[in-house]
Every structure is written in C-alpha cells, then in structure tokens.
Amino acid sequence: MAKNTFFIRASVNAGDSNQFGQAEIDIGSYTDLGSSSPELLRIHNVNIAMTDAAGFIPQMTNDTAGSAAWQLTTQSQTAVVLQDDRSVIASGRGAFRNPDGTVHAPTQAFESQLLPQDFSEGYLVAVPTLYLGGLGDANFTEDVYFTAILECSTEKASKSNAISLAVSQM
C-alpha cells in the first residue's frame, strides 16, 4: 500500500550580497521522540525554485557571472556548508552567467544538487526543526529567493532508534 504523503513549504531570502540567509521550518508536529511510540519524518522529494520576490528568475548585471547556493539542514548554520556536514539533508549550487550587454536573467548555468530522491528511501528526520539556508551573489541585481516544497510522510520508530537518529542529526 502506498504511503500517504503531504507537503511542507518554506522560503528563504538569500539576498544579493553574498550574505547567508536562513529560515526555520518547524516540523515538531511531525516528529515526536518523547512518546512511547516515536514518530519520524521521511522526506521523499525536495523541489527547489530560485526566483526573485515576484517569482521570476533573478536578474544579473550585464556581461557578468555569479553563484547562488541553498541547503536544507537539521542544524542552524551561519554559512553554506559542504555535503559532508552531518546536518545536510539536501543542497544545491549554481554558477550563472549573463553574457548580454544589459541587465537580464542569466542564460547560462551550471548546477549541482543533492536531493533526498537521490537515495532509495528518501531521508529520515528525527529533529523538531529544519533550516533552509541560501546565499545569492552580489552580481544579482535583486534578492534571490529559494522556495522549497518537501514531499513527506511520517512513520513509527523504536524509541532507541529515534533517539540515535536525532543525536546523529544534531
């Protein structure tokens, strides 16, 4: 029987000044380690959109390049972290270029992502808060927003397994 899934949505303003931004995602109503029958959150899929405040591709200065990055973690961060950080659930990086002679959205890009759907069973979470972080390069002429849609389900776990998982994600 297929699991019933639901969606959690979040956005972060990653700016346009090489300053890290972060938003908290409260998932405490889906993870409960205190009961005799702990609940965990399984993230099956993550979809990320990079936009400006109006929902369009952020524009860049003319004939220039820049980068943007996002991450979904189980711990609060002050900067973009590498994928070997144990708190990383998903992350993405992009290098963008606007070769035009005027300000436009970039038309050339290289992107790299790590997503829960890259794993056979998604990603199991035992913490009460997730963190969506991002960074937009100063060559963007407007704030860069990252919006996430997480497809999730909940599942039961043994108390010892749930606590071990939570400790490993902190």
C-alpha positions in Angstrom: 0.0 0.0 0.0 1.4 3.4 -0.9 2.2 5.9 1.9 0.1 9.0 2.2 2.4 11.9 1.6 1.9 15.6 2.4 3.8 18.8 1.6 5.8 21.2 3.7 6.7 24.5 2.1 9.3 27.1 3.0 11.2 30.1 1.5 14.3 32.0 2.4 15.6 35.3 1.1 19.2 34.6 0.2 19.7 38.2 -0.8 22.1 39.6 -3.4 25.2 40.5 -1.3 27.0 37.2 -0.6 25.4 37.2 2.9 23.9 33.9 4.1 20.2 33.9 4.9 18.3 31.2 6.8 14.7 30.3 7.6 13.4 27.8 10.3 10.9 25.2 9.3 9.0 23.9 12.4 8.4 20.1 11.9 7.7 19.4 15.6 4.2 18.3 14.9 5.5 15.6 12.7 8.4 14.3 14.8 7.8 13.1 18.4 10.6 11.5 20.2 9.1 11.8 23.7 6.3 9.3 23.4 6.4 5.5 23.8 5.8 5.3 20.0 8.1 7.9 18.4 7.2 9.5 15.0 9.8 10.4 12.5 9.5 12.4 9.3 10.6 10.9 6.0 11.4 13.4 3.2 10.8 11.6 -0.1 11.4 14.5 -2.5 12.6 18.1 -2.4 11.8 20.6 -5.2 13.6 24.0 -5.1 12.8 27.1 -7.1 15.2 30.0 -7.4 13.3 33.2 -8.0 13.1 36.9 -7.3 10.4 38.3 -5.0 7.9 38.3 -7.9 8.6 34.7 -8.8 10.8 35.3 -11.9 14.4 34.3 -12.4 16.6 36.9 -10.6 18.4 39.3 -12.9 22.2 39.8 -13.1 24.3 42.8 -14.1 25.4 42.8 -17.7 28.3 40.6 -19.0 29.0 39.0 -15.6 28.8 35.8 -13.7 27.9 34.8 -10.2 26.8 32.0 -7.9 23.9 31.0 -5.7 23.6 28.2 -3.2 20.9 26.7 -1.0 20.8 24.0 1.7 18.3 22.1 3.9 19.9 21.1 7.2 18.9 19.6 10.6 21.1 22.2 12.4 21.2 26.0 12.2 24.1 27.3 10.1 25.9 30.6 9.6 27.2 29.8 6.2 26.8 27.3 3.3 28.3 24.0 4.5 29.8 21.1 2.5 27.8 17.9 1.9 29.9 16.0 4.3 28.4 18.0 7.2 26.2 15.5 9.0 23.3 18.0 9.2 22.9 18.2 5.4 19.7 16.7 4.0 19.8 18.4 0.6 21.7 21.1 -1.1 22.3 22.8 -4.4 24.8 25.1 -6.0 24.7 27.0 -9.2 27.1 29.1 -11.3 25.2 31.6 -13.5 26.3 33.9 -16.4 24.5 36.8 -18.1 26.6 37.3 -21.4 24.2 40.1 -22.6 25.2 43.8 -22.8 22.3 44.7 -20.5 20.8 43.5 -17.1 18.9 40.3 -17.7 18.2 36.9 -16.1 21.2 34.6 -16.7 21.0 32.5 -19.8 24.0 30.2 -19.0 24.2 28.0 -15.9 25.9 25.0 -14.2 24.0 23.4 -11.4 24.8 20.7 -8.9 22.3 19.2 -6.4 22.0 16.5 -3.7 18.3 15.6 -3.0 16.5 13.0 -0.9 15.1 11.4 -4.0 18.7 10.6 -4.9 18.5 7.9 -2.2 16.5 4.7 -2.4 14.3 5.5 0.7 14.5 9.3 0.9 15.8 10.9 4.1 14.6 10.1 7.6 14.5 13.1 10.1 14.2 13.0 13.9 14.7 16.6 14.8 11.9 19.2 15.5 13.3 22.0 13.3 14.8 22.1 9.8 16.7 25.0 8.3 16.5 26.3 4.8 19.5 28.4 4.0 20.8 30.3 1.0 23.2 32.7 -0.5 22.9 35.0 -3.5 26.0 36.5 -5.2 26.4 40.3 -5.4 26.2 40.2 -9.2 22.5 39.6 -8.9 20.6 42.9 -9.2 17.8 41.8 -6.9 17.3 39.4 -4.0 17.5 35.7 -4.7 14.8 33.6 -3.0 14.8 29.8 -2.6 11.5 28.2 -2.2 11.3 24.5 -1.2 8.5 22.0 -1.4 9.1 18.9 0.6 7.1 15.7 -0.1 7.0 13.9 3.3 5.4 11.1 5.2 5.6 10.1 8.9 6.5 6.7 10.3 6.8 5.0 13.6 10.2 4.0 15.1 11.5 2.4 18.2 12.5 4.8 21.0 16.2 3.8 20.8 16.4 4.1 17.0 14.6 7.5 17.1 16.9 8.9 19.8 20.0 7.6 18.0 18.9 9.2 14.7 18.1 12.5 16.4 21.6 12.6 18.1 23.3 11.8 14.8 21.5 14.8 13.2 22.4 17.4 15.8 
